[in-house]
Amino acid sequence: MKSFILLNELHFHAFHGVGTQEQLVGNDFVVSLKLRTDLSRAILSDEVNDTVSYADVFQSVKEEMEIPSRLLEHVAGRIIQRLFDDYPTVDEITLTLLKRNPPMNADIASAGVEVTVKREDDIP
């Protein structure tokens, strides 16, 4: 059985960016996650200890988003590594990280990265 924990469109104000202005005033970011894990025990037990708590996942992501970085790629890699470290039953992560209204002189809603990593993959 393939099963996933989903967290869709988590909103954060953070200080990621190359530009000085972004580092000073920050910007709004949106994170979405798809975590592959075995949910079969939780399906039967109805116990949160038999699954990956999305409230705990949110807290892990929030803590990583609070650490300023220049590149979204770096933030995404840190979040993925943290989630693998914190949740050993997660086998694969797809993470989307978007910066809303990026300062690039364009009419654009957001720009960002999407990364899919399996636990056995090497994370640089």
Phi and psi in degrees as a GROMACS rama.xvg file:
@    title "Ramachandran Plot"
@    xaxis  label "Phi"
@    yaxis  label "Psi"
@TYPE xy
-91.5012  131.819  LYS-2
-143.886  152.77  SER-3
-140.969  147.349  PHE-4
-100.193  131.18  ILE-5
-118.757  133.608  LEU-6
-127.457  114.891  LEU-7
-111.747  123.623  ASN-8
59.9812  59.2774  GLU-9
-75.9442  130.488  LEU-10
-105.262  134.965  HIS-11
-139.918  148.855  PHE-12
-104.34  124.217  HIS-13
-145.357  175.729  ALA-14
-119.223  52.0064  PHE-15
-98.6252  135.124  HIS-16
157.992  159.99  GLY-17
-82.0595  -36.1965  VAL-18
-75.5803  147.248  GLY-19
-58.5275  -42.2613  THR-20
-60.7579  -41.2565  GLN-21
-63.2827  -37.4306  GLU-22
-71.9076  -26.7661  GLN-23
-86.3719  -48.9111  LEU-24
-101.942  -16.8106  VAL-25
77.7496  -172.399  GLY-26
-156.961  171.536  ASN-27
-95.9778  138.333  ASP-28
-129.168  151.873  PHE-29
-127.246  127.998  VAL-30
-118.592  132.043  VAL-31
-124.719  142.478  SER-32
-132.089  144.427  LEU-33
-131.102  111.766  LYS-34
-110.324  116.843  LEU-35
-82.4211  125.112  ARG-36
-155.576  162.118  THR-37
-83.0685  115.678  ASP-38
-100.633  5.54295  LEU-39
-61.2013  -39.6582  SER-40
-65.3443  -43.9521  ARG-41
-66.6554  -33.9252  ALA-42
-59.2432  -38.6967  ILE-43
-84.1938  -38.2448  LEU-44
-89.167  -28.9702  SER-45
64.091  30.3623  ASP-46
-115.809  130.376  GLU-47
-63.0914  -27.1001  VAL-48
-67.8271  -13.3893  ASN-49
-97.2491  13.2542  ASP-50
-140.67  -172.773  THR-51
-102.35  115.949  VAL-52
-68.48  119.092  SER-53
-68.2945  -24.1067  TYR-54
-65.7995  -40.9334  ALA-55
-67.7845  -39.8856  ASP-56
-61.0516  -44.6232  VAL-57
-56.0357  -45.3231  PHE-58
-61.664  -41.184  GLN-59
-62.3049  -44.9368  SER-60
-64.649  -44.4774  VAL-61
-56.4097  -45.6709  LYS-62
-62.8841  -38.6115  GLU-63
-71.6299  -36.1894  GLU-64
-66.6701  -22.8332  MET-65
-77.4721  -10.193  GLU-66
-94.3144  112.238  ILE-67
-62.9006  141.571  PRO-68
-140.751  156.684  SER-69
-77.8268  -40.2514  ARG-70
-112.689  140.115  LEU-71
-64.4095  -31.6276  LEU-72
-58.479  -40.7023  GLU-73
-67.2283  -44.1197  HIS-74
-60.451  -46.4694  VAL-75
-59.2513  -44.8607  ALA-76
-63.115  -40.583  GLY-77
-64.6019  -43.4013  ARG-78
-62.3788  -46.1301  ILE-79
-60.6074  -47.2642  ILE-80
-61.5243  -41.7155  GLN-81
-61.2795  -44.0853  ARG-82
-66.1683  -40.2649  LEU-83
-63.3032  -39.4438  PHE-84
-66.9802  -42.3092  ASP-85
-78.8138  -27.3876  ASP-86
-130.153  86.6989  TYR-87
-64.651  -16.2023  PRO-88
-85.678  -7.48434  THR-89
-79.1302  124.276  VAL-90
-97.5014  -26.3991  ASP-91
-153.456  143.981  GLU-92
-130.892  131.416  ILE-93
-113.147  122.489  THR-94
-122.823  130.518  LEU-95
-114.383  127.827  THR-96
-127.217  117.073  LEU-97
-119.178  138.409  LEU-98
-98.8198  122.039  LYS-99
-78.8617  141.246  ARG-100
45.5036  58.2093  ASN-101
-64.1169  145.63  PRO-102
-78.0383  79.3721  PRO-103
-133.504  19.3205  MET-104
55.2507  46.0917  ASN-105
-140.903  153.231  ALA-106
-84.3843  90.1319  ASP-107
-141.894  136.355  ILE-108
-73.8363  -41.1137  ALA-109
-163.757  161.486  SER-110
-142.176  150.975  ALA-111
178.918  -155.21  GLY-112
-133.746  154.054  VAL-113
-131.718  131.015  GLU-114
-132.53  134.15  VAL-115
-119.163  125.498  THR-116
-134.3  132.884  VAL-117
-90.8157  149.523  LYS-118
-52.3143  -39.1613  ARG-119
-76.764  -10.2008  GLU-120
-69.9164  149.373  ASP-121
-80.3073  126.31  ASP-122
-100.21  119.599  ILE-123
